[in-house]
Amino acid sequence: MNALLTPDLILPGGYTLANLQTDRATLASDITQLEGAINVREGLSTDRDNKKGPARERMRQLSAFIKGLLPDSIYVGQIPKQVPFGVNMGQWIVAMDDNAHLWTTLNATPPAGFTPPLLLQGGYTAANFATDVAALKTVFTGLTQADQDVDRELEERGFTYRKIRDQLAKYGPAVVGSLPADHPLVLSIPRVTPLPGHTPEASVLSGVWNPATLKADLSWTESVDPDLVSYVVRRDGSETYNTNTEQVVATLPPGTLTFSTNAGLTVPGSTMGFKVYVKLTTGNEKGSNAVSLTHSDDGPP
């Protein structure tokens, strides 16, 4: 356009090609920063799951020790319930603190016939447990901060995206008003939104964890939309599936109704959410229900 016009095309508000190039670079940086924040969060999630398994096993051992070797002591009635692997951070912290308190109290005020300290398998002590609990709490804190970082990066990306989108919406009419209707530039104006058309029906997704292959086996109902171009499998590690931070796992051709992956599920006990999208030639798409799967081959139940 600028090669054809004198002076250069300037959109309302004084927005120029140089402004668009600057905003495009900013958007690319925003996307990179968001991807980095998501990767940090997923790394911390993996670290959390790596630490939760051993901590949960030590709490199980403590319970078994007291029940088996001190069955007549008052401490049997004080044993906390075993914490489920997938519950939230708050419940995990309460469970760990309760077990740590029970352990230190038992060592300080042992029942008759028992000589402290109480040691678990491998000579594991209450101090060892306190160290491991502190490390896991640090990861929990890091995850909270990482979630905040992801939210901030989402806001920044969205702000830049909306700014560019609004200018591109002005660009089309400006080109149409500046050139003949049959000019190649008029006929090739990039679309800001998908072509008019329908939204496809969503597929129904199901999935199971396969302990033999150590992968999530996904399957979905077939789309009969005549404009189907692909199925897109996406994943998100948030506690509740978040389409704003989902990442593409695979793009699959029509006729493909199954897919296996270990994306985000390489650590025993780790959990990942998945969706499959029906995507049309127009760019319109529709996501399925979210399915959450857990790596459970040799991890805690």
N, C-alpha and C positions, 0 to 999 in steps of 0.2 A: 504494500500500500504506500509506504513512504517513498518508494522508487517511482511511483506513478503520480504522487500528489506533491504540490508545492503550495503552501508549506506542508510539513509532515502532518499526518493524522494525529490530532490531539482529542481525546475523549473529554466529555464534560467533567469539570473539576480540574482540568489541566493534566490529566493522566496520559503519559506518553509511553512509547515502546520501551524506553529506558526504565521507566517505573515498573513495567511488567517484567522486564528481565530481572530487576532487583527483587521483586516480589516472588518470582519463580525460584530464584536462588534461596530466598528465605524459606519458601515452602519446602524445597528439597532438604534444607537443613533441619526444618521442623520435623519432617518425616524421619530423617536419620536419628534425630534426638529421641523421638518417640520409640522407634525400634530399639534403640539402645536402652531406654528405660524399661521397656517390656522385657528385654533380654536379661537385664539386671534382676527384675522381679522374678523371672522364671528360674534364674540361677539360685536366688535365695529360696525359692520354693523347693528346689531340688535339695539344697543344703538342709532346709527344715525337715524334709522327709527323711533324709539320711540320718538326722539326729533323733527324730521322733521314734523310729523303730527301736534303737538300742535303749533309749530312755524308758520306753514302754515295757521292754523286756525286763529291765532292772526293777521296775515297779511290780511286775508280775512275780519276779523272784523274791522280792521283799515280802509280798503277800504270802507266797508259798512257804517261805522260811518260818514266818510267824505262825501260820496255821499248822505247819508240820512239826516244828520243834518247840513251840511255845503255846500249845493248844489250850492250856488252862490259864493263860495270862490275860490281864485286862486288855492287852493290846490287840487281841483277836477282834474284839468289837470295834476297834478304832481303824481297822484297815479300810482305806478308801476304795471305792468301786474302781475297777479297771477302766481307764479312760478309752473310749473308742478312738481309733486312729484318725478318723476324719472329722472330729468335732472342731469347733472354732478355737482360736488362740486363748480366749479367756478361760475356757474349760480345761485346756491343757495346763495353763499356769496354775489354776486352782489345784488340779490333781497332783502336779509335781510338788507344789508347796506343801500339800497335805502329807504326801509321802515323805518328804524331807523332814517335816516336823515330827512325824511318827518315828522315824529312824533315829533322829537326834534325841528325842524324849526317851526312847527305849534304851539307848546307850547311857543316858544320864541317870535313868531310874530303872535299872534292869529288874525283871521279875526274879523271884527266888530260884536259885539253881542255875541261873544263866550268868556267865561272865562276859561282859562286853569287851571290845566292840563287836557289833554284829557285822559280819563279813559275808558278802555274796560270792558267787562263783568267781574264781580267779583272784580272790582277795580284794574284791571291789568294796570300797569303804563309803561311809556317808559323805566324807569329804570329796571322793571321786564323783559321787552323785551330785553334790552341790556344784562342782565344777561343770559337769555336763548340763545341769539345769540352767546355769548361768549362760552357757554357750547357746543353748536353745532359745532362751529368752532374748539374747542379743539378736539372733536371727529373726525372731518374731518382731522385734523393734525395727530391724532393717526392712522387713517386709511391709510394715505399716508405712514407713517412710517411702519405700519404693512405690507403693500404691499411690501415695500423694504425688510422687514425681510423675507417674504415668498420667494421672489426672491433669497435672499442670501442663505436660507436653501435649495432651489432647486438646486442651483449651487453646494453646498457642498455635497448634496446627489448624484447628478450626477457624481461628481468627484470620489467619493468613489465607486459608482456602476460601473463606467467604468473601474476603476482600478481592481476590482474583476473580472469583465467579461473578461478582457484581460488575466488575469492569468488562469481563468478556461478554456479559449480557448486553452491554452498551456497544461493544465493538461491532457485533453483527449488524444492527441497524445503521451504524455509522458507515460501514462498507456499502451496504445496500443503497444508502442515500448519496454515496459519492461516485458510484460507478454504474454503468449500464446493467440492466437486469441480466443479460446473457454473458456478462464478463466472467472469465474463469475464476477470478477471486471471489466473486459473489456466489458462484456455484460451489465453491469449495470452502465456504466458511465453516470452521470447526463447530461442532455442536457442543453446547454447554450442558444440555440435558439429553437423555436418550430419545430416540425417535418415538413418535406417538405409537402407542400399542398397549397391549394388555399385560397384566402381571400374571406370571404363570402360577399354576397351582403348586403348592409346596409338596415335596416328597415327605414321606414318613420315615424317619431314621431310627434304626435300632443298632445295638452293638453289644458285644461281650468281650471280656478279656480272655485271651487264649494263652494259658500257661505253658503250652507246648512250644509256641513260636515266640512267646514274650511280646506279643503285639495285640493291639485292639482290632478286632474284626468288626467292621462296619458294613451294614447293608441297608438299602433303602428301596422304597417303592418306585417303580418306573414312571417317568413323566411321558405323557402322550401328546405334549404340546408340539405342534408342527414346526414351531420356530426354535425348538431346543437346539442349542449349540454345544453345551457342555454341562457337566456336573462339577461343582467346585467344593472340595472338602476344606473346611476351615476349623481352626482350633482356638481355644482361649482357656487360660489357666486361672481366671478369676473364680472366686467362690460361686458367684452367680454369673452365668455366661454373659459376656459383654461384647456386643458386636462392634463397639468402637475400638477394641484392642485385639480383635481376632486376627489370626494370621493364616494365610493360605498354606495348606499342606499339599494339595494336589489338584490339578485340573484334568478331568477325565472325559473321554468322548461319550456321546450317546450310546446306550446299550450297556454301559458299565454300571453295575448295580451293587458291587461289593468292592471293598478296599480295606487293606490291612496296614497298620502303621504303629510305630512306637514313639511317634513325635510327642515329646513332653512326658513320656512314660518309661524312661529308661531306669528309673530308680524304684525299687520295691516300695509300695505304699504311696507313690505319687499318683495324683489324680489330674485328669484333663477333660475338658469339655469339647465336644465336636458338634458341628452342623454340616449339612450338605445343602448346597444351593443349586437350584435349577436356574440355569442362565440361558437367555434367549439371544437370537441374532441381533435384536434391537438393543441389547445391553441391559434390558430389564431382568431382574432376578428375584427369586423368593427363597428364603431360608427355611429349612426344616425345623422340627423340634430339636432342642439341645439334648445330647446324650453325654452323661458324665461316666467315665470309666476309670478304674483304679488298677494299677499294677499290683497284682496279688499273688504272684507265683510262689514267692518264698517270704513275702512280707507279712506284717501283722494282719489278722483277719479284719 
